[in-house]
């Protein structure tokens, strides 16, 4: 309990207030690890994209437009070679279930043996009996159980039908488009599924994991405490904690995924935070935060973590945060006090559409090193409070390359990139920054900082706002940094001038197509499609997997 109080206090006070025949990807088995975090899962609120899965109002993606499986040119890990290759056997004698443990809602943990004819009733039972090399196939249905997983070299795969004749029909990129064989795991525990072990060669795929927790401080669908699991093709939905009181502190945190340790690989998922509510208005300093993915150490003030993770081709969305005493906060991805290597690429990330007042950030980076973000679509969300695409807070170094950054929409200030606190030297190159409102794509609050602020800001395109850049404070601050010859600076232009395939005001990330067009080649003599520098020593492809050509285009998508 104390830990989660500190979690929320740290997040908000420090940051916001400053089978069978399974459809496969190229990845087969991967090492995966789980992080340190205590968080509970939560049932999302209102909208339903189908009768089996609950989603917040802010999350109604048009899935036919979002095929995330082949994006970003991500290199999938090599498939693991095993001695049990079906090609080595005659089809009349090969038993494809020989190495499989089956689970079905119609099964029985006491009389079942994990075969197709006599499956177990719970995933927990299958995990308990699984040994090295086993695969656990789970048929469609709802499983009310909290899982802690600590085994190596197994796969847990959902999406099979009742008799296990067909599998792989559920995929996270099909949400809203008539899914079949939905395999849902629910629980009211702080975390529905927790990974805590070495988890080498471990795959978790094909599930809807939803927290139904509506009390306590925190809730998450999945928590990785240690290990290197591969988590792919799932839908993760955080819960709706209302906060709780201990002494003079209170607060709540909802997250789709928490990575507190380890080195997990996270790809091709939809990750959605729930609703965090704190109604304690008179005692202490109440806080509430809804965060799609939490990375690093937010559980105690002053602690640090060393998470190493790769996160790609996901759709990541904050939910809703309500705080009766303060403003709370919504964050798509938050990285806190982490010194490991974090690679985030090819994702759609949004602070969501909050139905309450809350500060909203697509990505929040606080006291980190080793972060690389590239080829992402980042949206500051919708709110009646401040919104920002990326917020750099306090001594953060990061490489931010070729992202398309939308300020978000608010009746208050919006900004694509915001700096405040003490800084090291983040690098921002080849990004496309724009605001729908007549606000400032770059906002620097830099008054009397102890640590000099020396970012690298080159070959970016800055569109919108009456001035384009707002700077508060004098130490190490100069708008010449943003107006340098390497950047294209278009403060008098609007989103319509950029030349996107489709951008509709008032819609969120999923309704717009932010590919560049021929119209992007000449904006008052400026060519967005050739504005970027060559960063091929770091990556070579755009969000779609298209090879970039010199000179590179600005933003997540390349146009020759």
C-alpha positions in Angstrom: 0.0 0.0 0.0 2.7 2.5 0.9 4.5 1.6 -2.2 1.6 2.6 -4.3 1.0 5.8 -2.5 4.5 6.7 -3.3 4.0 5.6 -6.8 1.2 8.0 -7.4 2.8 10.8 -5.4 6.0 10.4 -7.4 4.2 10.3 -10.7 1.9 13.2 -10.2 3.5 15.5 -7.7 7.0 15.4 -9.2 6.0 15.2 -12.9 2.6 16.6 -13.4 3.1 19.5 -11.2 6.3 20.9 -12.4 -2.9 -24.6 -30.3 -2.8 -25.6 -32.3 -2.4 -24.0 -35.7 -1.7 -20.5 -34.5 -1.2 -17.6 -36.8 2.4 -16.5 -36.2 4.6 -13.6 -36.7 8.2 -14.2 -37.6 9.0 -14.3 -33.9 8.6 -17.7 -32.4 10.3 -17.9 -29.1 11.9 -15.0 -27.4 13.6 -14.3 -24.2 11.5 -12.1 -22.0 11.7 -10.5 -18.6 9.5 -8.9 -16.2 9.8 -5.6 -14.3 9.4 -4.4 -10.7 6.0 -2.7 -10.3 2.9 -3.2 -8.2 -0.1 -2.2 -10.1 -3.6 -3.3 -10.3 -5.8 -3.8 -13.3 -9.0 -2.1 -14.0 -12.2 -2.3 -15.9 -12.4 0.4 -18.5 -15.5 2.5 -18.6 -18.0 3.1 -21.2 -17.6 2.2 -24.9 -17.6 -1.3 -26.2 -16.1 -2.1 -29.5 -17.5 -5.6 -29.2 -19.5 -7.5 -26.7 -16.4 -9.2 -25.2 -14.0 -6.3 -24.7 -14.6 -3.0 -22.8 -12.8 0.1 -24.0 -12.6 3.7 -22.8 -14.4 6.3 -24.9 -11.1 7.6 -26.0 -10.2 4.3 -27.7 -12.2 3.4 -30.7 -9.7 2.7 -33.4 -10.6 2.2 -37.0 -8.8 -1.1 -37.3 -9.0 -1.4 -41.0 -6.7 1.6 -41.2 -4.3 0.3 -38.7 -2.4 -2.8 -39.7 0.3 -2.7 -37.1 1.8 -6.1 -37.7 4.1 -5.2 -40.6 5.0 -1.6 -39.5 8.3 0.0 -38.9 10.5 -2.6 -40.6 11.1 -4.1 -37.2 13.5 -7.1 -37.3 11.8 -10.0 -35.6 14.0 -12.3 -33.5 15.2 -15.4 -35.1 12.9 -18.4 -34.8 14.1 -21.0 -32.3 15.1 -24.2 -34.0 13.8 -27.3 -32.2 14.1 -31.1 -32.9 10.3 -31.3 -33.2 9.9 -29.9 -36.7 6.7 -31.1 -38.2 8.4 -31.5 -41.6 10.5 -34.3 -40.1 7.3 -36.4 -39.6 4.8 -38.2 -41.8 1.5 -36.3 -41.6 -0.2 -39.5 -40.7 1.9 -40.1 -37.6 2.8 -36.6 -36.5 1.0 -35.5 -33.4 0.9 -31.8 -33.3 -0.5 -31.9 -29.7 2.4 -34.0 -28.3 4.1 -31.0 -26.7 0.9 -29.0 -25.9 -1.1 -28.4 -22.8 -4.7 -27.4 -23.5 -6.9 -25.2 -21.4 -10.7 -24.5 -21.9 -13.5 -23.0 -19.9 -15.2 -26.4 -20.2 -12.1 -28.2 -18.7 -11.4 -29.5 -15.3 -8.3 -29.1 -13.2 -9.0 -32.2 -11.1 -10.0 -34.7 -13.7 -8.3 -33.1 -16.8 -4.9 -34.0 -18.0 -4.3 -31.1 -20.4 -5.0 -33.0 -23.6 -7.5 -31.9 -26.2 -10.0 -34.4 -25.0 -9.5 -33.5 -21.3 -8.2 -29.9 -21.0 -7.5 -28.1 -17.8 -9.9 -25.4 -16.7 -7.4 -22.7 -15.6 -4.3 -21.2 -17.2 -2.6 -21.3 -13.7 -2.9 -25.1 -13.6 -1.3 -25.5 -17.0 1.6 -23.2 -16.0 2.1 -25.2 -12.8 2.6 -28.5 -14.7 4.4 -27.0 -17.7 8.0 -28.0 -18.2 10.7 -26.8 -20.6 9.6 -26.6 -24.2 5.8 -26.9 -23.6 3.2 -24.8 -25.3 0.0 -23.9 -23.5 -3.0 -23.4 -25.9 -6.0 -21.6 -24.4 -9.4 -21.7 -26.1 -11.8 -18.8 -26.2 -13.7 -17.7 -23.1 -13.2 -15.7 -19.9 -10.7 -16.8 -17.3 -11.1 -15.1 -13.9 -7.6 -15.6 -12.4 -4.5 -13.7 -11.6 -1.3 -15.3 -12.9 2.3 -15.0 -11.7 4.6 -16.5 -14.4 8.2 -17.5 -13.7 9.1 -20.3 -16.1 11.5 -20.4 -19.0 11.1 -21.8 -22.5 7.3 -22.0 -22.8 4.6 -20.4 -24.9 1.2 -19.3 -23.7 -1.1 -18.7 -26.6 -4.7 -17.7 -26.7 -7.3 -17.6 -29.5 -8.3 -21.2 -30.1 -11.7 -22.5 -30.6 -13.4 -25.1 -28.3 -12.1 -28.2 -29.9 -8.7 -26.7 -30.7 -9.3 -27.4 -34.4 -8.7 -23.8 -35.3 -6.5 -21.2 -33.7 -5.0 -17.8 -34.2 -8.1 -16.0 -35.2 -7.8 -13.4 -32.5 -5.3 -10.7 -33.2 -4.8 -7.3 -31.5 -4.9 -5.5 -34.8 -8.5 -6.8 -35.4 -10.2 -5.1 -32.5 -13.5 -3.7 -33.6 -13.4 -5.7 -36.9 -15.2 -8.8 -35.8 -12.8 -10.8 -33.7 -13.2 -14.5 -33.2 -12.0 -16.7 -30.4 -11.4 -14.0 -27.8 -9.5 -15.4 -24.9 -9.9 -13.0 -22.0 -8.1 -13.0 -18.6 -9.6 -10.8 -15.9 -8.9 -10.2 -12.2 -9.4 -7.7 -9.4 -5.8 -8.1 -8.2 -3.3 -5.2 -8.6 -1.9 -7.0 -11.6 -3.8 -9.5 -13.7 -0.6 -11.1 -15.1 2.8 -10.7 -13.5 6.1 -11.9 -15.0 8.8 -12.5 -12.4 11.7 -14.8 -13.3 14.3 -15.2 -16.0 11.6 -16.1 -18.5 14.0 -17.1 -21.3 12.4 -18.1 -24.6 9.0 -17.2 -23.3 6.0 -16.0 -25.4 2.7 -14.6 -24.3 0.4 -14.0 -27.2 -3.2 -13.7 -28.3 -5.1 -12.6 -25.1 -7.3 -9.8 -23.9 -6.0 -9.0 -20.4 -8.3 -6.8 -18.5 -8.2 -5.5 -14.9 -11.5 -5.4 -13.2 -10.1 -3.7 -10.1 -12.1 -0.6 -9.0 -10.6 0.0 -5.5 -7.1 0.6 -4.1 -4.2 2.7 -5.2 -3.2 0.9 -8.4 -4.2 -1.4 -11.2 -2.5 -2.9 -14.3 -3.2 -5.5 -16.9 0.4 -6.8 -17.0 3.4 -6.1 -14.7 6.9 -7.2 -15.7 9.1 -7.4 -12.6 12.0 -9.3 -14.2 13.0 -11.5 -17.1 12.8 -11.2 -20.9 9.3 -12.3 -22.0 8.0 -11.6 -25.5 4.5 -10.0 -25.1 2.8 -9.8 -28.5 -0.6 -9.6 -30.2 -2.6 -8.9 -27.0 -5.0 -6.2 -25.8 -4.1 -4.9 -22.4 -6.6 -2.8 -20.4 -6.0 -1.2 -17.1 -8.5 -1.0 -14.3 -10.3 1.9 -12.5 -8.9 2.3 -9.1 -10.6 5.0 -7.0 -7.6 5.6 -4.7 -7.3 4.8 -1.1 -6.2 6.6 2.0 -3.2 6.0 4.3 -2.3 8.7 6.8 -2.1 12.0 4.9 -1.6 10.5 1.5 -3.9 9.3 -1.2 -3.9 8.5 -4.9 -4.6 6.1 -7.7 -2.8 4.9 -10.8 -4.2 2.9 -13.7 -1.8 1.4 -16.3 -2.1 -1.1 -19.2 1.4 -2.3 -18.7 4.0 -1.7 -16.0 7.7 -2.6 -16.7 9.7 -2.2 -13.5 12.6 -4.5 -14.4 14.0 -7.0 -16.9 14.3 -6.8 -20.6 10.9 -7.6 -22.2 10.1 -7.3 -25.9 6.6 -5.7 -26.4 5.2 -5.6 -29.9 2.0 -5.5 -31.9 -0.3 -5.0 -28.9 -3.0 -2.5 -28.0 -2.3 -1.1 -24.6 -5.0 1.0 -22.9 -5.0 2.5 -19.5 -8.2 2.6 -17.5 -9.7 5.4 -15.3 -7.8 6.6 -12.3 -9.9 8.4 -9.8 -9.1 10.2 -6.5 -11.9 11.7 -4.6 -10.0 12.7 -1.4 -10.3 16.5 -1.6 -9.5 17.5 2.0 -6.8 15.2 3.2 -3.2 15.4 2.0 -2.4 15.9 -1.7 -4.5 13.6 -3.8 -3.3 12.5 -7.2 -4.6 10.4 -10.0 -2.8 9.2 -13.2 -3.8 7.1 -16.1 -0.7 5.8 -18.1 -0.7 3.4 -21.0 2.9 2.0 -20.3 4.9 2.8 -17.2 8.6 2.1 -17.5 11.1 2.4 -14.6 11.0 3.3 -11.0 7.9 5.3 -9.8 7.3 3.3 -6.7 9.7 5.2 -4.4 11.2 8.6 -4.5 14.9 8.7 -5.3 15.1 5.0 -6.4 16.3 4.1 -9.9 15.8 1.2 -12.3 17.7 -0.4 -15.2 14.9 -1.6 -17.5 16.1 -2.7 -21.0 13.2 -3.0 -23.3 12.1 -2.7 -27.0 8.6 -1.5 -27.6 7.4 -1.4 -31.2 4.4 -1.4 -33.5 1.9 -1.0 -30.6 -1.0 1.3 -30.2 -0.7 2.8 -26.7 -3.4 5.0 -25.2 -4.0 6.7 -21.8 -7.5 6.4 -20.3 -9.1 8.9 -18.0 -7.8 10.5 -14.8 -10.0 12.3 -12.4 -8.7 14.2 -9.3 -11.1 16.2 -7.2 -8.2 18.0 -5.4 -5.7 18.6 -8.2 -5.4 18.2 -12.0 -4.2 14.6 -12.2 -2.6 13.4 -15.4 -2.8 11.3 -18.5 0.3 9.8 -20.2 0.7 7.5 -23.2 4.2 6.2 -22.2 6.0 7.4 -19.0 9.6 6.6 -18.4 10.8 7.4 -14.9 14.3 7.3 -13.3 15.6 4.5 -15.6 19.2 4.0 -16.7 18.7 1.0 -19.0 18.4 1.0 -22.8 14.8 1.7 -23.9 14.0 1.6 -27.6 10.5 2.8 -28.6 9.7 2.8 -32.4 6.9 2.5 -34.9 4.1 3.0 -32.3 1.0 5.1 -32.2 1.1 6.8 -28.8 -1.6 9.1 -27.4 -2.5 10.7 -24.1 -6.1 9.8 -25.0 -9.3 11.8 -24.7 -9.8 12.6 -21.0 -13.4 13.2 -19.9 -12.0 15.0 -16.8 -9.6 17.9 -16.5 -6.0 16.6 -16.5 -2.6 17.5 -17.9 -1.9 15.2 -20.8 1.4 14.0 -22.4 1.9 11.5 -25.2 5.3 10.7 -23.8 6.8 11.8 -20.5 10.5 11.3 -19.9 11.8 12.0 -16.4 15.4 11.6 -15.2 16.4 9.0 -17.8 19.3 7.9 -19.9 19.5 5.5 -22.8 16.2 6.3 -24.5 15.7 6.2 -28.3 12.4 7.1 -29.8 12.0 7.0 -33.6 9.3 6.6 -36.2 6.4 7.1 -33.8 3.1 9.0 -34.1 2.8 10.8 -30.8 -0.4 12.7 -29.9 -0.7 15.0 -26.9 -4.3 13.9 -26.3 -7.5 15.9 -25.7 -8.0 17.7 -22.5 -9.3 20.9 -20.9 -5.8 21.3 -19.3 -2.3 21.4 -20.8 -1.3 18.9 -23.5 2.0 18.0 -25.0 3.4 15.5 -27.4 6.7 14.9 -25.5 7.5 16.3 -22.1 11.2 16.3 -21.1 11.3 16.7 -17.3 14.5 17.0 -15.2 17.8 15.7 -16.3 16.8 13.5 -19.2 18.9 12.5 -22.2 17.2 10.9 -25.1 17.5 10.5 -28.9 14.2 11.6 -30.5 14.3 11.0 -34.3 11.8 11.1 -37.1 8.6 11.2 -35.0 5.4 13.0 -36.1 4.5 15.0 -33.0 1.0 16.4 -32.5 0.5 18.9 -29.7 -2.9 17.6 -28.9 -6.1 19.6 -28.4 -7.0 21.7 -25.4 -8.8 24.9 -24.3 -5.5 25.7 -22.6 -1.9 25.6 -23.8 -0.8 22.9 -26.2 2.8 22.1 -27.4 4.5 19.4 -29.4 7.7 19.4 -27.3 8.0 20.8 -23.8 11.1 21.2 -21.7 11.3 22.0 -18.0 13.5 21.2 -15.0 17.2 20.3 -15.1 18.5 19.1 -18.4 21.3 17.2 -19.9 21.4 17.1 -23.7 18.5 15.5 -25.5 18.8 15.2 -29.3 15.8 16.0 -31.5 16.4 15.4 -35.2 14.1 15.0 -38.3 10.9 15.4 -36.3 7.7 17.0 -37.7 6.1 19.1 -34.9 2.7 20.7 -35.3 -0.2 22.1 -33.3 -3.9 22.2 -34.2 -4.5 25.1 -31.9 -2.8 28.4 -32.4 -0.2 27.5 -29.9 3.5 26.9 -29.7 5.1 23.6 -31.1 8.1 24.2 -28.8 7.8 25.4 -25.3 10.8 25.8 -23.0 10.5 26.7 -19.4 14.0 27.2 -18.2 14.4 29.6 -15.4 17.5 29.5 -13.2 18.3 25.9 -13.9 21.3 24.5 -12.1 22.3 22.2 -15.0 22.9 23.9 -18.4 20.4 23.1 -21.1 22.2 22.1 -24.3 19.8 20.2 -26.5 20.6 19.2 -30.1 17.7 20.5 -32.2 18.4 20.0 -35.9 16.6 19.2 -39.2 13.1 19.4 -37.6 10.0 21.0 -39.1 8.1 23.3 -36.8 4.6 24.1 -38.0 1.9 26.3 -36.4 1.5 28.8 -33.5 1.8 32.5 -33.7 5.4 32.4 -32.7 6.3 28.7 -33.0 8.5 28.8 -30.0 7.9 30.1 -26.4 10.8 30.5 -24.0 10.5 31.4 -20.4 13.6 32.2 -18.4 17.0 33.4 -19.6 19.7 30.9 -18.6 20.8 28.9 -21.7 17.6 29.9 -23.5 17.6 31.2 -27.1 15.0 30.8 -29.8 18.0 30.9 -32.3 18.4 27.2 -31.3 15.0 26.4 -32.8 15.2 28.9 -35.7 18.6 27.6 -36.9 19.2 27.0 -40.6 18.9 23.3 -40.3 15.3 23.5 -39.1 12.3 24.5 -41.2 10.4 27.0 -39.2 6.8 27.8 -40.3 4.9 29.5 -37.4 2.4 31.1 -39.7 1.3 27.8 -41.3 -1.4 25.3 -40.2 -1.8 21.6 -40.2 -3.6 21.9 -43.5 -0.5 23.3 -45.1 1.6 20.2 -44.2 0.1 18.1 -46.9 -0.9 15.0 -44.9 -3.0 12.4 -46.7 -5.8 13.1 -44.3 -6.1 15.1 -41.1 -9.4 16.1 -39.6 -9.6 18.6 -36.8 -11.3 17.2 -33.7 -10.3 13.6 -34.4 -7.7 11.5 -32.7 -4.7 9.6 -34.0 -6.6 6.6 -35.4 -8.8 8.7 -37.7 -6.0 10.5 -39.5 -3.5 9.4 -42.1 -0.3 11.3 -41.5 1.7 10.1 -44.6 3.2 13.0 -46.6 2.1 13.8 -50.1 3.4 15.8 -53.1 1.9 18.9 -51.4 4.5 18.4 -48.6 7.2 19.3 -51.1 6.5 23.0 -51.4 5.3 25.0 -48.4 6.4 28.5 -49.3 9.5 27.0 -50.9 10.2 24.5 -48.1 10.3 20.8 -48.7 9.3 18.6 -45.7 10.1 15.4 -47.7 13.8 16.3 -47.9 14.2 18.2 -44.6 15.8 15.3 -42.6 19.4 14.3 -42.2 20.8 10.7 -42.7 20.5 8.7 -39.5 21.2 5.3 -41.0 23.7 4.5 -38.3 20.7 4.1 -36.0 17.9 2.9 -38.3 17.2 2.8 -42.0 13.4 2.3 -42.4 10.3 4.4 -41.7 7.2 3.4 -39.7 5.8 1.4 -42.7 9.1 -0.5 -43.1 10.0 1.5 -46.2 13.8 2.2 -46.7 14.6 5.8 -46.2 16.5 7.7 -48.9 18.9 10.6 -48.5 17.9 13.3 -47.9 15.4 11.8 -45.4 11.8 13.1 -45.0 10.9 14.6 -41.6 8.4 12.7 -39.5 7.5 9.0 -39.2 6.9 8.4 -42.9 9.3 8.6 -45.8 8.2 10.1 -49.1 10.6 10.0 -52.1 
